[in-house]
């Protein structure tokens, strides 16, 4: 992201030849973000006329025949009344690849030799040397508490961006033997958080760091409360409202499952709302990578765990999440889990019901809702919706979702049924959240071996850091650095320093006395230049070649 911005700045200010390909590339990227066929047709035609047809007429079009024909075919076949002849967002993909190949040549080689590339390297060096501490954040009120620690709202000091800070207590982790769980959460968060776009339906991580007594995750801030809280305030949801939440959660689960991650703790309390009412799956502490070995541990929340998870020694994969998904939808509709009848809290009884009870679905449910729940709550994994070979696609194609435009869902364009109150913390009061009893961990001591476990815990998710920087301080820092650079050049010019020196990485220069005598009695004056990786001695100030 930042490399492209710096390269773009080089092309517009320093490059000695026009780079029309860059504008073409940006227009293609803009086209790819358009939401409707009507918009794509209008903008696609404009791009074709400006960047393709104009060059074809002047015999200056340098792109392949294949790229031209691909775009022409789709534009000519477009029919707004026929979904089969819609315009794909990847319409200009062949051009995009060829533009990148063109820009990688002579122009990019010149960019690498320019001061703008040095600027990019400075940003990259800054990123690679980030070592966060608590001092880098302004920590606000507590917004949640879990088994190992608390979650706070916080603001990053250098950019002002708001985050959630999840702090796990190392002593409490040791007391509960939760080291593997804590480290696993860090691994799972890094897997779902990487990528150019990330997932808008999962609470992702940007940073992780640790102090002598805390493990800290810096996560997306979701200040709209969770679905469990809103269920208690709002009451049960209608099928239409449930459809909205179900659609967004499906895309979050799909993102995980495509990365061979089973979530294992799907329930309303783990579904957080943002300020606009859109939802994200949170808390990946129990998530598991099943790419190499399927898990068989019985973990999760009773009343939401799949039969194969409850069965001892049975391996499972993403199938478990679709069963939990069915339980959660039932809870949103009826106010309780399908297996928590008569408000029982006996975990063994709930598990027994999950394994044996025939689920009775109310007649008030629509047939589409009923068949969706029946498909998701199948005890036989091979017959369960989402587990017959096509994972999330099977669920998305169910008649309950027949009127859902999944692209609109992904783009967060559907209207949420519930908008959290603005200016309020949609969570329990800080007093109700409470604090841990510090006496619990009074006798726990952290050894060097305990701290060694967390030596690789710190991480910066590169794409997310770049996004934070470009959205906040990137332009300001570059402008200020340019001003400093101009002053530096003016000073060099005033001191009669040569052009090759003023654009180099020269740190310091001036006269130096050099001892050349055998016993230290002979001194000579040399003009000295200090670089990051060497020291040069010159006979005279204007000498370009250093003393051998």
C-alpha positions in Angstrom: 0.0 0.0 0.0 2.6 2.5 1.1 5.0 1.3 -1.6 2.4 2.1 -4.3 1.7 5.5 -2.8 5.4 6.4 -2.8 5.9 5.0 -6.3 2.9 7.1 -7.5 4.4 10.2 -6.0 7.7 9.4 -7.7 5.9 9.1 -11.1 4.1 12.4 -10.7 7.0 14.5 -9.4 10.4 13.0 -10.3 10.0 10.6 -13.2 11.5 12.1 -16.5 8.8 10.5 -18.6 4.9 10.4 -18.5 3.5 7.3 -16.9 -0.1 7.0 -18.2 -0.2 3.4 -17.2 -0.5 4.5 -13.5 -3.7 6.4 -14.1 -5.1 3.4 -16.1 -4.2 1.1 -13.2 -5.9 3.4 -10.6 -9.1 3.5 -12.7 -9.1 -0.3 -12.9 -8.8 -0.5 -9.1 -11.7 2.0 -8.8 -13.8 -0.1 -11.3 -13.1 -3.3 -9.2 -14.7 -1.6 -6.1 -18.0 -0.7 -7.9 -21.0 -2.5 -6.5 -23.6 -2.7 -9.4 -23.6 -3.7 -13.0 -25.0 -0.3 -13.9 -22.0 1.5 -12.3 -19.6 -1.0 -13.8 -21.0 -0.5 -17.3 -20.8 3.3 -17.1 -17.3 3.4 -15.7 -16.0 0.4 -17.7 -17.1 2.2 -21.0 -15.4 5.4 -19.8 -12.1 3.4 -19.1 -12.4 1.6 -22.5 -12.9 4.9 -24.4 -10.2 6.8 -22.6 -7.4 4.2 -22.2 -8.0 1.6 -24.9 -10.0 3.0 -27.9 -8.1 6.3 -28.0 -4.8 4.4 -28.2 -6.2 2.0 -30.7 -7.2 4.8 -33.0 -3.8 6.4 -32.8 -2.0 3.0 -33.2 -0.3 3.5 -29.8 -1.9 0.8 -27.8 0.9 -1.4 -26.4 -1.2 -4.1 -24.8 -1.9 -7.7 -26.0 -4.7 -8.6 -28.4 -5.9 -11.1 -25.8 -6.5 -8.2 -23.2 -8.3 -6.1 -25.8 -10.6 -8.9 -27.0 -11.5 -10.0 -23.4 -12.7 -6.5 -22.5 -14.5 -6.0 -25.8 -16.3 -9.3 -25.5 -17.7 -8.6 -22.1 -18.7 -5.0 -22.9 -20.5 -6.0 -26.1 -22.4 -8.9 -24.4 -23.6 -6.8 -21.4 -27.3 -7.0 -21.0 -28.8 -5.3 -17.9 -31.8 -7.7 -18.0 -29.8 -10.9 -18.2 -27.8 -11.8 -15.1 -25.7 -14.3 -17.1 -24.3 -11.4 -19.2 -23.4 -9.2 -16.2 -20.0 -7.4 -16.0 -17.5 -9.0 -13.7 -15.4 -6.9 -11.3 -12.3 -8.6 -12.8 -13.2 -7.3 -16.3 -9.8 -5.5 -16.7 -7.7 -8.1 -15.0 -5.6 -9.0 -18.1 -4.7 -5.3 -18.4 -3.9 -5.0 -14.8 -1.3 -7.8 -15.1 0.3 -6.3 -18.2 0.4 -2.8 -16.6 2.3 -4.3 -13.7 4.7 -6.0 -16.0 5.3 -2.7 -17.9 5.9 -0.7 -14.7 8.3 -3.3 -13.4 10.7 -2.4 -16.1 12.7 0.7 -16.8 10.4 3.0 -14.8 10.6 0.9 -11.6 14.4 0.6 -12.0 14.6 4.4 -12.0 12.3 4.5 -9.0 14.7 2.2 -7.1 17.5 4.7 -7.7 15.5 7.7 -6.5 15.0 9.4 -3.2 11.4 8.2 -3.1 12.5 4.6 -2.9 14.8 5.7 0.0 11.6 7.1 1.6 9.8 3.8 1.1 12.8 2.0 2.7 12.6 4.4 5.6 8.9 3.6 6.2 9.7 -0.2 5.9 12.6 0.1 8.3 10.3 1.9 10.7 7.7 -0.9 10.4 10.3 -3.7 10.9 11.7 -2.0 14.0 8.4 -1.4 15.8 8.6 -2.5 19.4 5.4 -1.6 21.1 4.9 -1.0 24.9 2.0 0.2 27.0 3.4 3.7 26.6 2.4 3.6 22.9 -1.3 3.5 23.9 -3.7 5.6 25.9 -5.9 3.0 27.7 -9.6 3.8 28.3 -12.3 2.1 30.3 -12.8 -1.7 30.6 -15.3 -3.1 28.1 -15.1 -6.8 28.8 -13.5 -9.6 30.8 -12.6 -13.2 30.0 -11.0 -16.2 31.7 -7.4 -14.8 31.5 -7.8 -11.0 31.4 -9.7 -7.9 30.4 -10.5 -5.9 27.2 -10.1 -2.1 27.2 -10.8 0.6 24.7 -7.5 2.3 23.7 -6.0 4.9 21.4 -2.7 4.5 19.6 -0.5 7.5 20.5 1.3 8.2 17.2 -1.7 7.9 14.9 -4.7 8.5 17.1 -6.4 5.3 15.8 -8.9 3.7 18.2 -8.5 -0.1 19.0 -9.5 -2.6 21.6 -6.7 -3.9 23.8 -7.1 -7.4 25.1 -4.7 -8.0 28.0 -4.1 -11.5 29.3 -2.5 -11.9 32.7 0.6 -14.2 32.5 0.2 -15.3 36.1 -3.4 -16.2 35.6 -2.5 -18.1 32.4 0.2 -20.0 34.4 -2.3 -20.8 37.2 -4.8 -22.2 34.8 -2.2 -23.9 32.5 -3.4 -21.8 29.6 -0.1 -21.1 27.9 -1.0 -23.2 24.8 -4.4 -21.5 24.5 -2.9 -18.0 24.7 -0.2 -18.7 22.1 -2.8 -20.5 19.9 -5.0 -17.3 19.9 -2.0 -15.3 18.7 -1.4 -17.8 15.8 -5.1 -17.9 14.8 -5.5 -14.1 14.9 -2.4 -13.7 12.6 -3.9 -16.3 10.2 -7.2 -14.5 9.8 -5.8 -11.0 9.9 -3.3 -11.2 7.1 -4.1 -10.3 3.5 -4.6 -7.1 1.6 -8.2 -6.6 2.7 -8.7 -8.8 5.8 -12.2 -9.9 6.7 -14.9 -7.4 7.6 -16.7 -10.1 9.6 -14.0 -11.1 12.0 -12.4 -9.1 14.8 -8.9 -8.9 13.4 -5.5 -8.1 15.1 -3.1 -5.4 14.1 -0.4 -5.8 16.8 0.5 -8.1 19.6 3.1 -7.4 22.3 3.9 -8.3 25.9 5.1 -6.8 29.1 6.6 -8.5 32.1 3.1 -9.5 33.3 0.7 -9.1 30.4 0.1 -10.5 26.9 -1.6 -7.8 24.8 -3.6 -8.1 21.6 -4.5 -4.9 19.7 -7.7 -5.6 17.9 -10.5 -3.9 15.9 -12.7 -1.9 18.2 -16.3 -2.9 18.2 -18.2 -0.5 20.4 -21.8 -1.7 19.6 -22.0 -4.5 22.1 -22.5 -8.2 21.5 -25.6 -10.1 20.3 -26.1 -11.7 23.7 -26.3 -8.2 25.3 -28.7 -7.0 22.5 -30.8 -10.1 22.8 -31.3 -9.3 26.5 -32.2 -5.7 25.7 -34.1 -6.1 22.4 -35.8 -9.5 23.0 -35.8 -12.2 20.4 -35.2 -11.3 16.7 -37.5 -11.8 13.7 -36.5 -14.2 10.9 -35.8 -11.1 8.7 -33.5 -9.7 11.4 -31.8 -13.1 11.9 -31.2 -13.4 8.2 -29.1 -10.2 8.3 -26.9 -11.5 11.1 -26.7 -15.0 9.7 -25.5 -13.7 6.3 -22.6 -11.7 7.7 -21.6 -14.5 10.1 -21.6 -17.0 7.3 -19.0 -14.9 5.4 -16.9 -14.7 8.6 -17.0 -18.5 9.0 -16.2 -19.0 5.3 -13.1 -16.8 5.7 -11.9 -19.1 8.5 -12.8 -22.4 6.9 -11.0 -21.5 3.6 -7.9 -21.1 5.8 -8.6 -24.5 7.4 -9.6 -22.9 10.8 -12.5 -24.3 12.8 -13.8 -21.6 15.2 -15.4 -23.9 17.9 -17.1 -21.2 20.0 -19.9 -19.7 18.0 -22.5 -18.1 20.2 -24.3 -14.7 20.5 -21.8 -13.5 23.2 -19.0 -13.8 20.7 -20.7 -11.8 17.9 -19.8 -8.1 18.3 -21.5 -5.2 16.6 -19.8 -2.1 15.3 -21.2 1.4 15.6 -23.3 0.9 12.4 -24.8 -2.5 13.5 -22.7 -4.8 11.3 -21.3 -7.9 13.1 -17.9 -9.6 13.5 -16.9 -12.9 15.0 -14.6 -12.3 18.0 -12.4 -14.2 20.5 -10.4 -16.9 18.6 -9.1 -18.5 21.8 -10.6 -21.9 21.0 -10.1 -21.7 17.2 -7.9 -24.5 15.7 -6.0 -25.1 12.5 -7.1 -28.4 11.0 -5.0 -28.3 7.8 -2.5 -31.0 9.0 -4.4 -32.7 11.8 -8.1 -32.6 12.8 -8.9 -31.8 16.4 -10.8 -34.2 18.7 -10.9 -32.2 21.9 -14.3 -31.4 23.5 -14.1 -27.6 23.7 -16.7 -24.8 23.4 -19.9 -23.7 25.1 -22.4 -26.3 26.3 -25.6 -25.9 24.3 -23.7 -24.9 21.1 -21.2 -27.8 20.8 -21.7 -30.3 17.9 -22.3 -34.0 18.7 -18.9 -34.9 17.2 -17.2 -32.4 19.5 -18.9 -33.9 22.5 -18.1 -37.5 21.4 -14.8 -38.5 22.9 -11.9 -39.2 20.5 -13.8 -38.3 17.4 -11.9 -36.1 14.9 -13.8 -33.2 13.3 -13.3 -30.1 11.2 -15.4 -27.1 10.1 -18.5 -29.3 10.5 -18.6 -28.3 14.1 -19.1 -24.6 13.3 -22.2 -25.2 11.2 -24.0 -27.1 14.0 -23.1 -24.3 16.4 -24.4 -21.8 13.8 -27.7 -23.6 13.8 -27.9 -23.5 17.6 -27.1 -19.8 17.6 -29.8 -18.9 15.0 -32.3 -20.9 17.2 -31.2 -18.8 20.2 -31.7 -15.5 18.4 -35.2 -16.6 17.3 -36.4 -18.3 20.5 -34.2 -16.8 23.3 -32.5 -20.1 24.3 -30.4 -22.9 22.9 -32.4 -25.8 21.3 -30.9 -28.1 23.9 -31.3 -25.9 27.0 -34.9 -26.7 27.7 -36.6 -25.4 30.8 -33.5 -23.1 31.5 -31.5 -26.1 32.8 -27.9 -25.3 33.6 -26.8 -28.8 34.1 -24.0 -29.2 31.5 -24.3 -33.0 31.4 -28.0 -32.8 30.8 -27.4 -30.3 28.0 -24.8 -32.5 26.4 -27.1 -35.5 26.6 -29.9 -33.6 24.9 -27.5 -32.5 22.2 -26.6 -36.1 21.5 -30.1 -37.7 21.7 -33.0 -35.2 21.7 -35.2 -34.8 18.7 -35.5 -31.0 18.1 -39.0 -29.7 17.9 -39.2 -26.6 15.7 -42.2 -24.3 16.3 -44.9 -24.2 13.6 -44.7 -20.5 13.6 -41.4 -20.7 11.7 -41.4 -20.4 7.9 -40.7 -23.5 5.9 -37.4 -21.9 4.8 -36.3 -21.2 8.3 -37.3 -24.7 9.5 -35.4 -26.5 6.7 -32.3 -24.4 7.3 -32.2 -25.2 11.0 -33.0 -28.9 10.3 -30.1 -29.0 7.8 -27.6 -27.3 10.2 -28.6 -29.3 13.3 -28.2 -32.7 11.6 -26.3 -35.0 14.0 -25.0 -37.0 11.1 -22.1 -34.9 9.8 -22.4 -36.3 6.2 -26.0 -35.0 6.0 -25.4 -31.7 7.6 -25.7 -28.5 5.6 -22.2 -27.0 5.0 -20.5 -30.4 5.3 -21.3 -32.1 2.0 -18.3 -30.9 0.0 -19.0 -27.2 -0.8 -18.8 -25.8 2.7 -20.3 -22.3 3.0 -21.8 -22.3 -0.6 -24.3 -25.0 0.5 -25.6 -22.7 3.3 -25.6 -19.6 1.1 -27.6 -21.4 -1.6 -30.3 -22.5 0.9 -33.8 -21.1 0.0 -33.8 -19.1 3.3 -31.1 -16.8 1.7 -32.7 -16.8 -1.9 -33.1 -13.0 -1.8 -29.7 -12.2 -0.4 -27.2 -10.4 -2.6 -23.9 -11.8 -1.2 -21.8 -9.2 -2.8 -23.8 -6.5 -1.1 -23.4 -8.4 2.2 -19.6 -8.4 1.8 -19.6 -4.7 1.0 -21.6 -4.0 4.1 -24.4 -2.5 2.1 -27.4 -4.2 3.7 -29.2 -2.1 6.4 -28.6 -3.6 9.9 -31.8 -4.3 11.8 -30.4 -2.7 15.0 -28.2 0.4 15.2 -26.4 0.6 18.6 -27.1 3.9 20.5 -24.4 6.5 19.7 -22.3 7.9 22.5 -23.0 4.9 24.7 -20.9 2.0 25.7 -23.1 -0.9 24.7 -21.8 -3.3 27.2 -22.2 -4.0 30.9 -21.2 -1.3 33.4 -17.5 -1.3 34.5 -18.7 -2.1 38.0 -20.8 -5.0 36.8 -17.8 -6.3 34.7 -15.8 -6.3 37.9 -12.2 -7.1 38.6 -10.1 -10.2 39.1 -9.3 -11.1 42.7 -5.5 -10.5 42.8 -5.2 -12.9 45.8 -5.8 -15.7 43.2 -2.4 -15.2 41.7 -0.5 -13.9 44.7 1.6 -17.0 45.1 2.3 -17.4 41.3 5.9 -16.5 40.3 6.9 -16.0 36.6 10.3 -17.7 35.9 12.7 -17.0 33.1 11.4 -20.2 31.4 7.8 -18.8 31.6 8.9 -15.6 29.9 10.9 -17.5 27.3 7.6 -19.0 26.1 6.5 -15.6 24.9 9.7 -14.5 23.1 8.1 -14.8 19.7 4.7 -13.3 20.8 5.2 -9.8 19.4 3.9 -9.2 15.9 2.9 -6.4 13.5 0.4 -7.3 10.8 2.1 -5.5 7.9 -0.9 -4.8 5.7 -3.0 -3.5 8.7 -0.1 -1.3 10.0 0.3 0.2 6.5 -3.5 0.8 6.3 -3.4 2.6 9.7 -0.5 4.8 8.6 -1.8 5.7 5.2 -5.2 6.6 6.7 -3.7 8.8 9.4 -0.1 10.3 9.3 1.4 9.1 6.0 0.9 12.3 4.0 1.8 14.6 6.9 5.0 12.8 7.7 6.1 12.8 4.1 5.4 16.5 3.7 7.4 17.3 6.9 10.2 15.1 5.8 10.3 16.8 2.4 10.6 20.2 4.1 13.5 18.9 6.2 15.2 17.5 3.0 14.8 20.8 1.2 16.5 22.6 4.1 19.3 20.1 4.2 19.9 20.5 0.4 19.9 24.3 0.8 22.5 24.1 3.6 24.7 21.8 1.5 24.4 24.2 -1.5 25.4 27.1 0.8 28.5 25.1 1.9 29.4 24.3 -1.7 28.9 20.6 -1.4 28.8 18.7 -4.7 25.6 17.3 -6.2 26.5 13.7 -5.7 27.1 14.4 -2.1 23.9 16.2 -1.3 21.8 13.4 -2.6 23.8 10.7 -1.0 23.5 9.1 2.4 26.3 11.3 3.8 25.8 11.8 7.6 28.6 14.1 8.6 31.6 15.8 7.0 34.4 18.2 8.0 38.2 18.5 8.6 39.9 15.9 10.8 43.5 15.6 12.1 45.0 12.3 11.2 48.1 10.9 13.1 50.4 9.4 10.5 53.7 9.2 12.5 55.1 5.9 13.8 55.3 7.1 17.4 52.4 9.6 17.2 54.3 12.8 16.4 53.1 13.5 12.9 49.7 15.0 12.2 48.0 15.6 8.8 44.7 17.3 8.1 42.2 15.3 6.0 38.7 16.2 4.8 36.5 13.4 6.3 33.1 12.1 5.2 31.1 9.8 7.4 28.5 7.4 5.8 26.4 4.8 7.5 28.7 2.0 6.4 32.1 3.7 5.9 34.4 6.6 6.7 36.2 8.3 3.8 39.3 10.5 4.1 40.1 13.0 1.3 43.2 15.2 0.8 41.0 18.2 -0.2 37.4 19.1 0.3 36.6 18.9 -3.4 38.2 15.5 -4.0 35.7 12.9 -5.2 38.0 9.9 -4.7 38.9 9.0 -1.1 42.5 8.4 0.1 43.5 4.8 -0.5 
